[in-house]
Amino acid sequence: MPAQVMAVSGGAAQDLPAKLTGQVITCTIIAAFGGLMFGYDIGISGGVTSMDAFLKKFFPGVFVKKHHAKEDNYCKFDDQYLQLFTSSLYLAAMVSSFWASKCCTKFGRRVTIQLASLFFLTGVVLNACAMNIAMLIIGRLFLGFGIGFGNQAVPLFISEIAPIKYRGGLNVCFQMLVTVGILIANVVNFFTATHPWGWRISLGGAAIPALFLALGSLIIVETPTSLIERGQTDKGFATLQKIRGVRDVQKEYDEIAYATELSKQIKHPFKNLMKRSSRPMVVCSMILQVFQQFTGINVIMFYAPVLFQTMGFGSDASLLSAVVTGSVNSLATLVAVFGVDKLGRRFLLIEAAIQMLIAQVATGIILLMHLKSTNELSKTYAYVVLFFICFFVSGFAWSWGPLGWLIPSEIFPLEIRSAGFFCAVSMNMIFTFIIAQAFLTMLCHMRAGTFFFFSVWIVIMGIYAYSFLPETKGISIDEMNEKAWKKHWFWKRYFNRESDQIPDKA
């Protein structure tokens, strides 16, 4: 039976008894299948949009340009409707993430994950059976709803059930399965590319992770934070004991309950995001999403086969090259899984910014010097570009990819956590949509300059990570203000006696 709620302090990992239980691992893996679904959608679209059967049926104009011998290398796939096939998913995710944040608060993280799986399944059926562009886009919109709900709920779910000591590594499992999903999609595309119904098989394959998430979401536990937040205190206490594998969870329960008491006094969490003391978390969580997209990663992930065909790889070779980059992506994410709680968030972000900058600049220089409008890269240069793209992907995979989701999920106090994470998710989807909708046009008009464009952004984000991002490794979520933000040289100015008070209830 939980004790009376009292104000608590502390929250260091060593002060809160916890084991890494099988229950936590199982729940993390099942929930993270929302990431696998996300990754599969990212990876599948690029391969499908390079398949001749798909282009013939839905985008015949692009099919003609693709096979026109004198067509400009950089402009073969420049078609707004083709880009809309990819980007519409993220527009829907952006809109749905608002309702997902409400659902997380009112009904819990588990229900939100269940709804995500239902949206996924609906979208898969519509896409695999599509007879026209409208049906295709509507299916993508439903997949977007699933991503909006899944990406809102899963990182929060994992952060709230994970012991502090393992929170970073477990949360990165979400991004790990995103990369696995991309890899699986690339492999599926490789084997279905020449089949007349290959695109239907590729799009329909998303049903497998969607079904796993739907069935798995029936057996995962709700987070203690969500249960306590919704008044189920006894169940929350029992669940906390269950997932921690110890009986002495009173101190952690008290911290959660105290944070919940504060959050109940907040009637309008979105309004309270505007408070001065909320500004550091809101700004950092949103700007991380902008930076994540402007690394240029989704140029590689969305359009890898298209991009490699532009560089002179044949259709089969371009799909195989996408499998190679997907494999690198998955393997490199393991560095974050095992290193983020030891090396820290800032170290990985700064190191990767340097690594990605080298890769983007090198790729841009090679394309600028050797890929003109109608020629092909020599095999030597094509493979050098492939190496630098893999070098780029590996840096992203252990830094800006997983940490772009981990950091926003752990920096907000409970009273604005769902609303704050909504800001991060929606910002991510807005800029994912922008990049997905604009890249092929950028490639057509900016050519190799596209890679220098992203290089400038990488310099900016590296400086930001070094100067403005506090380290959050090993800090309890409910102690983040005291131990991270208030000790940071810049953000501490946003906390004073007045701004630390509980915001207005009205």
C-alpha positions in Angstrom: 0.0 0.0 0.0 1.6 3.3 -1.0 2.5 5.7 1.7 1.2 9.2 2.0 2.7 11.5 -0.7 5.4 13.8 0.5 7.8 16.2 -1.2 11.0 14.4 -2.0 14.4 15.2 -3.3 17.3 13.1 -4.5 16.6 10.6 -7.2 20.1 9.5 -8.1 20.3 6.1 -9.7 21.9 4.5 -6.7 19.2 5.8 -4.4 16.4 4.1 -6.2 16.6 0.3 -5.9 15.8 -1.4 -9.2 16.8 -4.4 -11.3 16.7 -4.8 -15.0 13.7 -7.2 -15.0 12.4 -9.4 -17.8 9.2 -7.5 -17.6 10.9 -4.3 -18.5 12.9 -5.8 -21.3 9.8 -7.5 -22.8 7.7 -4.4 -22.6 10.5 -2.3 -24.1 10.9 -4.7 -27.1 7.1 -4.9 -27.8 6.7 -1.1 -27.5 9.7 -0.5 -29.6 8.1 -2.4 -32.5 6.3 1.0 -33.0 9.8 2.1 -34.0 10.2 -0.9 -36.4 7.0 0.1 -38.0 8.2 3.7 -38.4 11.5 2.5 -39.8 9.8 0.1 -42.3 7.7 2.9 -43.6 10.8 5.1 -44.0 12.7 2.4 -45.8 10.0 1.0 -48.0 9.0 4.2 -49.7 12.3 4.9 -51.4 12.5 1.4 -52.9 8.9 1.3 -54.0 9.2 4.7 -55.7 12.1 3.4 -57.8 10.1 0.3 -59.0 9.0 0.4 -62.6 5.7 -1.4 -62.0 4.8 1.1 -59.3 5.8 4.1 -61.4 3.9 2.8 -64.4 0.7 2.5 -62.5 0.7 5.7 -60.4 3.4 8.0 -61.8 3.8 7.3 -65.6 5.4 10.6 -66.2 8.2 9.8 -63.8 8.6 6.4 -65.4 9.2 8.0 -68.8 11.7 10.5 -67.3 13.6 7.7 -65.5 14.2 5.8 -68.7 14.9 8.8 -70.9 18.5 8.5 -72.0 19.1 12.3 -72.1 17.2 13.2 -68.9 19.1 15.2 -66.4 20.6 12.9 -63.7 19.5 15.2 -60.9 15.9 15.7 -62.1 14.7 12.2 -63.1 12.5 11.8 -60.0 11.4 15.5 -59.5 7.7 15.1 -59.2 5.5 16.7 -56.5 3.0 13.8 -56.4 5.8 11.2 -56.0 7.2 13.3 -53.1 3.7 13.5 -51.6 3.5 9.7 -51.5 6.4 9.8 -49.1 5.8 13.1 -47.3 2.0 12.8 -46.7 2.7 10.2 -44.0 4.6 12.8 -41.9 2.0 15.5 -42.4 -0.6 13.1 -40.9 1.7 12.2 -38.1 2.2 15.8 -37.2 -1.5 16.5 -36.9 -2.3 13.2 -35.1 0.5 13.7 -32.5 -1.6 16.4 -30.9 -4.5 14.0 -30.2 -2.0 11.3 -29.3 -0.6 13.6 -26.5 -4.2 14.0 -25.2 -4.7 10.3 -25.4 -1.5 9.6 -23.5 -2.6 11.8 -20.6 -6.3 10.8 -20.4 -6.2 7.1 -21.3 -2.5 6.1 -20.8 0.5 5.2 -22.9 -0.6 1.6 -23.4 -4.0 2.5 -25.0 -2.2 5.1 -27.2 0.2 2.3 -28.5 -2.8 0.1 -29.2 -4.5 2.8 -31.3 -1.2 3.3 -33.2 -1.2 -0.4 -34.2 -4.8 -0.1 -35.5 -4.0 2.9 -37.6 -0.9 1.0 -38.9 -3.0 -2.0 -40.0 -5.6 0.2 -41.7 -2.9 2.0 -43.7 -1.2 -1.2 -44.7 -4.4 -2.7 -46.1 -5.2 0.5 -48.1 -1.7 0.7 -49.5 -1.3 -2.9 -50.5 -4.7 -2.9 -52.2 -4.4 0.6 -53.7 -6.0 1.0 -57.2 -5.3 4.7 -57.6 -3.3 7.6 -56.2 -6.1 8.7 -53.9 -6.3 5.3 -52.2 -2.5 5.2 -52.0 -2.3 8.6 -50.3 -5.2 7.8 -47.9 -3.4 4.7 -46.9 -0.2 6.7 -46.2 -2.3 9.1 -44.1 -3.5 6.3 -41.9 0.1 5.1 -41.5 0.9 8.7 -40.5 -1.7 8.6 -37.8 -0.1 5.4 -36.5 3.3 7.0 -36.5 2.0 10.1 -34.7 0.4 8.0 -32.0 3.3 5.5 -31.8 6.1 8.1 -31.7 4.3 10.1 -29.0 3.7 7.1 -26.7 6.6 4.7 -27.2 9.5 6.9 -26.1 7.5 8.1 -23.1 6.5 4.6 -22.2 10.0 3.3 -22.3 11.5 6.2 -20.3 8.9 5.8 -17.6 9.3 2.0 -17.1 13.1 2.0 -17.4 15.3 2.1 -14.3 17.4 5.3 -14.3 20.6 3.4 -14.8 19.4 1.8 -18.0 17.0 4.5 -19.3 19.2 5.7 -22.1 20.1 2.3 -23.5 16.5 1.0 -23.3 15.1 4.1 -24.9 17.5 3.8 -27.8 15.9 0.4 -28.5 13.1 2.5 -30.1 15.6 3.9 -32.6 17.4 0.6 -32.9 14.2 -1.0 -34.2 13.6 2.0 -36.5 16.9 1.1 -38.1 16.0 -2.6 -38.2 12.8 -1.6 -39.9 14.6 0.4 -42.5 17.0 -2.6 -43.1 14.1 -5.1 -43.4 12.4 -2.7 -45.9 15.5 -2.4 -48.0 15.9 -6.2 -48.1 12.2 -6.7 -49.0 12.5 -4.1 -51.8 15.6 -5.8 -53.2 13.8 -9.2 -53.6 10.5 -7.8 -54.8 11.8 -5.1 -57.2 11.4 -7.1 -60.4 8.1 -8.8 -59.5 5.0 -7.2 -61.2 3.3 -7.0 -57.8 6.5 -6.3 -55.9 5.4 -2.9 -54.7 2.2 -4.5 -53.2 4.3 -7.1 -51.4 6.6 -4.5 -50.1 3.8 -2.2 -48.8 1.8 -5.1 -47.5 4.8 -6.4 -45.6 4.2 -3.7 -43.0 1.3 -5.8 -41.7 3.8 -8.1 -39.9 5.2 -5.5 -37.4 1.8 -3.9 -37.2 0.2 -7.1 -36.1 3.1 -7.8 -33.6 2.6 -4.4 -32.1 -1.2 -4.9 -31.9 -1.0 -8.2 -30.2 2.0 -7.3 -28.0 0.2 -4.1 -26.8 -2.4 -6.4 -25.2 0.2 -7.8 -22.8 2.4 -4.9 -21.9 1.9 -3.1 -18.5 0.8 0.5 -18.2 3.5 2.7 -16.7 3.3 3.4 -13.0 3.5 7.1 -13.8 0.4 6.9 -16.0 -1.5 4.8 -13.5 -0.8 7.1 -10.6 -1.5 10.2 -12.8 -5.0 8.7 -13.5 -5.7 8.0 -9.9 -4.9 4.2 -9.8 -2.4 4.6 -7.0 -2.5 1.0 -5.6 -2.1 -0.5 -9.1 0.7 2.0 -9.8 2.6 1.0 -6.7 2.1 -2.7 -7.4 3.2 -2.2 -11.0 6.3 -0.3 -9.9 7.3 -3.2 -7.6 6.7 -5.7 -10.5 8.8 -3.9 -13.1 11.6 -3.0 -10.6 11.9 -6.5 -9.3 12.2 -5.2 -5.7 9.7 -4.5 -2.9 11.3 -1.4 -1.6 10.0 1.1 -4.2 8.6 3.6 -1.8 11.1 6.4 -2.5 10.6 6.2 -6.3 6.8 6.0 -5.8 6.9 9.1 -3.6 8.8 11.0 -6.3 6.3 10.0 -9.0 3.3 10.7 -6.7 4.7 14.1 -5.7 5.2 15.0 -9.4 1.7 13.8 -10.1 0.3 16.0 -7.4 2.0 19.0 -9.0 0.8 18.0 -12.4 -2.9 17.8 -11.3 -2.8 21.4 -10.4 -2.0 22.2 -14.1 -5.3 22.5 -15.9 -3.8 23.7 -19.2 -0.4 22.0 -19.8 -0.1 23.5 -23.3 -0.6 27.0 -21.8 2.1 26.3 -19.2 4.6 25.4 -21.9 4.8 29.1 -22.4 6.0 29.7 -18.9 9.5 31.1 -18.6 10.7 28.0 -16.6 9.4 25.7 -19.3 11.3 27.5 -22.1 14.6 25.6 -21.9 13.0 22.2 -22.3 10.6 23.3 -25.0 13.3 25.0 -27.0 15.8 22.2 -26.7 13.4 19.4 -27.5 12.1 21.2 -30.6 15.4 22.3 -31.9 16.8 18.8 -31.6 14.1 17.7 -34.0 14.9 20.4 -36.5 18.6 19.5 -36.3 17.9 15.7 -36.6 16.1 16.3 -40.0 18.7 18.8 -41.3 21.5 16.4 -40.9 20.2 15.1 -44.2 19.6 11.6 -42.9 16.2 11.2 -44.5 17.7 12.1 -47.9 19.5 8.8 -47.5 16.8 6.8 -45.8 13.8 7.9 -47.9 15.4 8.1 -51.3 18.5 5.8 -51.0 17.6 3.7 -54.1 16.7 6.8 -56.1 19.8 8.6 -54.9 22.1 5.7 -55.9 20.5 5.4 -59.3 21.2 9.1 -59.8 24.9 8.3 -59.0 25.0 5.7 -61.7 24.2 2.4 -59.9 21.8 0.2 -61.7 18.4 -0.6 -60.3 19.5 -3.8 -58.5 22.8 -2.3 -57.4 21.0 0.7 -56.0 18.7 -1.4 -54.0 21.6 -3.5 -52.7 23.5 -0.3 -51.8 20.4 0.7 -49.7 20.6 -2.6 -47.9 24.3 -1.9 -47.1 23.5 1.5 -45.7 20.6 0.0 -43.7 22.9 -2.6 -42.3 25.4 0.0 -41.2 22.5 2.0 -39.7 21.3 -0.9 -37.5 24.8 -2.1 -36.4 25.9 1.5 -35.5 22.9 2.0 -33.3 24.2 -0.6 -31.0 26.9 1.9 -30.0 24.2 4.1 -28.6 22.4 1.2 -26.9 25.5 0.3 -24.9 27.3 3.6 -24.8 24.8 6.4 -24.2 24.6 5.8 -20.4 28.4 5.6 -20.2 29.6 8.1 -22.7 26.8 10.6 -22.2 24.4 12.3 -24.6 26.6 15.4 -25.4 29.7 13.5 -26.3 27.9 11.3 -28.9 26.2 14.3 -30.4 29.4 16.4 -30.8 31.5 13.5 -32.1 28.9 12.5 -34.6 28.5 16.1 -35.9 32.2 16.1 -36.8 31.9 12.7 -38.5 28.7 13.6 -40.5 30.3 16.9 -41.6 33.3 15.1 -43.1 31.0 12.7 -44.9 28.6 15.3 -46.3 31.4 17.6 -47.6 33.3 14.7 -49.2 30.1 13.4 -50.9 29.3 16.9 -52.2 32.8 17.5 -53.5 32.8 14.1 -55.5 29.4 14.8 -57.0 30.3 18.4 -57.8 33.4 17.4 -59.6 32.4 14.1 -61.3 28.6 13.8 -61.7 27.2 16.1 -64.4 23.8 16.2 -65.9 23.9 13.2 -68.2 27.0 11.2 -67.3 27.5 8.4 -64.7 30.0 8.2 -61.9 32.8 5.8 -62.4 32.5 2.7 -60.3 35.4 3.8 -58.2 33.8 7.2 -57.3 30.4 5.5 -56.9 31.8 3.2 -54.2 33.7 6.0 -52.6 30.4 7.9 -52.3 28.8 4.7 -50.9 31.6 4.5 -48.2 31.1 8.2 -47.2 27.3 7.7 -47.0 27.9 4.7 -44.7 30.3 6.8 -42.7 27.6 9.4 -42.4 24.9 7.0 -41.5 26.9 5.3 -38.7 27.6 8.7 -37.0 23.9 9.6 -37.2 22.8 6.1 -35.9 24.6 6.4 -32.6 23.8 10.0 -32.0 21.3 12.4 -33.5 19.0 9.6 -34.5 18.3 7.9 -31.1 19.1 10.9 -28.9 16.7 13.1 -30.9 14.0 10.9 -29.3 15.6 10.0 -26.0 16.4 13.5 -24.8 12.9 15.0 -25.2 11.4 12.0 -23.5 13.4 12.5 -20.3 13.7 16.3 -19.9 10.1 17.4 -19.2 8.5 17.4 -15.7 5.4 15.3 -15.5 3.0 18.3 -15.4 3.9 19.2 -19.0 5.5 15.9 -20.2 2.9 14.8 -22.7 2.4 18.3 -24.0 6.1 19.0 -24.2 6.8 15.7 -26.0 4.0 16.5 -28.4 6.0 19.7 -29.4 9.0 17.5 -30.1 7.1 14.9 -32.1 5.1 17.4 -34.1 8.3 19.4 -34.9 10.0 16.3 -36.0 7.1 15.4 -38.4 6.9 19.0 -39.7 10.5 19.0 -40.8 10.4 15.4 -41.9 7.5 16.4 -44.2 9.4 19.4 -45.5 12.6 17.4 -46.3 10.6 14.5 -47.9 8.5 16.9 -50.0 11.4 19.1 -51.0 14.4 16.9 -51.5 13.9 15.6 -55.0 13.3 19.2 -56.1 16.3 20.4 -54.2 18.4 17.7 -55.9 17.2 18.8 -59.3 17.9 22.5 -58.7 20.8 22.5 -56.2 22.5 19.4 -57.5 25.6 18.6 -55.4 25.1 21.8 -53.5 22.3 19.9 -51.6 25.1 18.1 -49.6 26.8 21.4 -48.8 23.4 22.8 -47.6 23.2 20.1 -45.0 26.8 20.5 -44.1 26.2 24.0 -42.9 23.4 22.8 -40.7 25.6 20.1 -39.2 28.2 22.8 -38.1 25.4 24.7 -36.4 24.0 21.7 -34.6 27.5 20.7 -33.4 28.0 24.1 -31.9 24.6 24.0 -30.3 25.2 20.6 -28.7 28.5 21.8 -27.3 27.2 25.1 -25.9 23.6 24.8 -25.0 22.6 21.2 -24.3 23.0 20.0 -20.7 24.0 16.5 -19.9 21.1 14.3 -18.7 22.9 11.0 -18.2 22.1 9.4 -14.8 19.6 12.0 -13.7 16.1 11.0 -12.5 13.4 12.5 -14.8 11.7 14.2 -11.9 15.0 15.8 -10.8 16.0 17.1 -14.2 15.3 20.8 -13.4 17.4 20.8 -10.3 20.4 18.7 -11.6 20.6 19.7 -15.2 18.8 22.9 -16.3 19.4 25.0 -13.2 23.1 24.2 -13.3 23.6 25.1 -17.0 25.5 28.3 -17.7 22.8 29.6 -20.1 19.5 28.0 -19.1 19.8 28.6 -15.4 18.7 32.3 -16.0 15.2 31.0 -16.8 14.7 29.7 -13.3 14.1 32.0 -10.4 11.8 32.1 -7.3 8.8 33.3 -9.3 9.2 31.0 -12.3 9.8 27.9 -10.1 6.3 28.2 -8.6 3.5 26.0 -9.7 1.9 27.7 -12.7 -1.6 29.2 -12.6 -4.4 26.7 -12.4 -6.7 28.7 -14.6 
